[in-house]
Amino acid sequence: MALEVVRPDGTVEPVELTVDAANELVASAERTARAAGLGWDREPLALKAAPKLIALIKKSRAEAMTGAGGDED
């Protein structure tokens, strides 16, 4: 996987990140967050889409299957 840092001026710098380096970055972020008084949950967070979002996705997929709702140029 290729990673890049995109700077505010638009320049791009390729970055190599090993698994060990990624793990250390996360550990460092946790230490920094805790030192700043922020919480850091180690347990996975289960996310659930809101019913309105689910309905919109279903509608979008149905329209895509019928060709409805496309760009009208």
N, C-alpha and C positions, 0 to 999 in steps of 0.2 A: 504494500500500500504506500502510495506517495503522499507525503504531507508537505505543506508549504505554509510559511508565515507570510501573510499579505500585510504589508505596512500601510500606514495612512496615506503615504504618497503614491501608493499603487505598485511599488516595487515588490517583487516576490523573491523569497529566499527558501530554497528547498531545505527540508529538515529530515534527518534520519532519526528514527525513534525505535529503539529496541523495546522488547517487552519489559525488561528490567528497568530501563529508563522511564517508561510510561508508569510503571508501578511506583517508582520513586517520586515522580511528579505528583501522582495522586496522594501519596503519603505526605509529601511536602505541603500540598494544598490543605490536607486535613489538619496538619499541625498549625499552619498559618490561620486557618479558620477558627480552630479552637482557641488559639492565642488571642484572637480578636473577639472572643466571646460568642462566636457563631456555633450553632449546632452542626453536627455531622453524623447522620444516620448511616450505620454500616449495613443495615438490612435492606434488601431490595424494596423498591417502591413500586407497588402495583398501581398502574394508571388505568382509568376506565373512561372511555369517551362519553360525553354527555349525549343524552338521547337526541337532541337537536342535531348534533354533529353526525350521528349515525344516520339519521333521516336524510340529511343533505348528501352524505356519501352515497346512500342507496339511490337517491334521486339522480345524482350525477352519473352513476354507473348505468342506470336505466336509460337515461338520455343518450349516453355514449353508445349503448347497444342499438338504439333506434336512429342515431344520427341527429337527434334533436338537440337544440341548445348550442350549436356550434357558432363559430364566428360568422357574422354576416357582413361581408365586405361589399 
